[in-house]
């Protein structure tokens, strides 16, 4: 878990599924460039910090899930997004996803 640098910022955690998502993304990108894989990973963590500090920043995607799970695009790499539980403490990131995936299928229970 990335730790906030100030007591004013809420922390966040990644679920095991979100960690697997991020590891798969990193592995895929690193097959071409470890440098770019690292950049995307850091952008994901920065997006998580942003969501933790301002949980209302995300938007619902009712075509993906009826659950109260906001999505937030990863800044600089908008093809990726995080899905999180805005009311959790610390903020819980449930998925890290590429937009080309079948998102409704991933959120079915």
FENZIBEL-V851420 format. One record per pair of residues at least 12 apart in sequence whose ideal C-beta (glycine too) atoms are under 10 Angstrom apart, sorted by sequence separation. I is the first residue (numbers start at 1). J is the second residue. D is the distance in whole Angstrom. If there is no record, write none. Layout:
I/J/D
I/J/D
This chain:
1/13/5
2/14/9
25/37/8
26/38/8
28/40/10
29/41/9
58/70/3
59/71/6
70/82/9
71/83/5
72/84/7
82/94/8
83/95/4
84/96/10
95/107/8
1/14/7
57/70/8
58/71/6
59/72/8
70/83/7
71/84/8
82/95/7
83/96/8
94/107/9
26/40/7
56/70/8
58/72/4
59/73/9
69/83/5
70/84/6
72/86/10
81/95/8
82/96/5
83/97/7
25/40/7
26/41/5
55/70/7
57/72/6
58/73/9
69/84/7
70/85/8
81/96/8
82/97/8
25/41/8
67/83/9
69/85/7
70/86/5
80/96/7
81/97/6
55/72/9
68/85/8
69/86/8
80/97/7
81/98/8
1/19/10
22/40/9
23/41/9
26/44/9
54/72/9
65/83/8
67/85/9
68/86/7
79/97/10
80/98/6
81/99/7
22/41/7
25/44/8
51/70/8
64/83/8
68/87/7
79/98/6
80/99/7
51/71/10
61/81/9
79/99/5
83/103/9
51/72/5
72/93/10
77/98/10
78/99/8
79/100/7
22/44/6
50/72/7
59/81/10
61/83/8
74/96/8
81/103/9
21/44/9
22/45/9
58/81/9
69/92/10
74/97/10
83/106/9
48/72/9
50/74/10
58/82/8
71/95/9
74/98/10
83/107/8
47/72/6
50/75/8
58/83/8
69/94/6
18/44/9
22/48/10
47/73/8
48/74/9
58/84/7
60/86/10
69/95/8
71/97/8
73/99/9
47/74/5
67/94/9
46/74/8
47/75/6
58/86/7
71/99/10
45/74/10
46/75/7
47/76/9
55/84/8
57/86/9
65/94/10
14/44/9
18/48/9
44/74/5
46/76/9
47/77/9
55/85/9
56/86/7
65/95/10
14/45/9
43/74/5
44/75/10
51/82/6
55/86/4
64/95/10
43/75/6
50/82/9
51/83/10
52/84/8
54/86/10
55/87/8
71/103/9
12/45/9
41/74/10
43/76/5
44/77/8
47/80/8
51/84/5
55/88/9
64/97/9
14/48/7
40/74/7
42/76/10
43/77/5
47/81/8
48/82/6
52/86/10
55/89/10
12/47/10
13/48/9
43/78/10
47/82/6
51/86/8
12/48/5
40/76/8
41/77/10
44/80/7
48/84/8
52/88/10
55/91/6
11/48/9
12/49/7
39/76/8
40/77/5
43/80/8
44/81/9
45/82/10
47/84/10
52/89/10
11/49/9
12/50/10
39/77/8
44/82/7
52/90/7
53/91/9
64/102/10
65/103/8
69/107/7
10/49/9
12/51/7
13/52/9
40/79/10
52/91/4
64/103/4
65/104/7
2/42/10
9/49/7
12/52/4
40/80/7
51/91/6
52/92/10
63/103/8
64/104/5
67/107/7
9/50/10
10/51/9
11/52/6
12/53/9
36/77/9
52/93/9
63/104/7
64/105/9
65/106/9
66/107/9
2/44/10
10/52/4
11/53/10
49/91/9
51/93/7
61/103/7
64/106/8
65/107/4
67/109/9
2/45/5
9/52/6
10/53/6
12/55/10
48/91/7
61/104/9
64/107/6
65/108/8
1/45/10
2/46/9
5/49/9
9/53/5
10/54/9
65/109/10
4/49/7
8/53/8
9/54/10
10/55/8
48/93/5
2/48/7
3/49/10
47/93/9
61/107/9
1/48/9
2/49/7
6/53/9
4/52/7
29/77/10
45/93/10
48/96/9
4/53/8
25/74/10
44/93/9
47/96/9
2/52/9
45/96/10
25/77/9
44/96/6
25/80/7
41/96/9
40/96/10
22/80/9
21/80/9
22/82/9
21/82/9
21/83/9
18/82/8
18/83/8
17/83/10
18/84/9
14/82/9
15/83/10
15/84/10
12/82/9
14/84/9
15/85/9
26/96/10
28/98/9
13/84/10
22/93/9
25/96/6
12/84/8
13/85/10
21/93/9
24/96/9
25/97/9
12/85/10
21/94/9
22/95/10
23/96/9
25/98/7
18/92/8
19/93/9
21/95/6
22/96/5
24/98/9
13/88/8
18/93/5
20/95/10
21/96/4
22/97/10
12/88/9
17/93/9
18/94/6
20/96/9
21/97/6
12/89/10
13/90/5
15/92/6
17/94/7
18/95/6
19/96/8
21/98/9
10/88/9
11/89/8
12/90/5
13/91/8
14/92/8
15/93/7
17/95/6
18/96/5
10/89/7
11/90/4
12/91/4
13/92/6
14/93/5
15/94/5
17/96/9
18/97/9
10/90/6
11/91/7
12/92/7
13/93/7
14/94/8
15/95/8
21/101/9
10/91/6
12/93/6
14/95/9
15/96/10
14/96/7
21/106/9
4/90/9
3/90/10
1/90/8
17/106/9
1/93/10
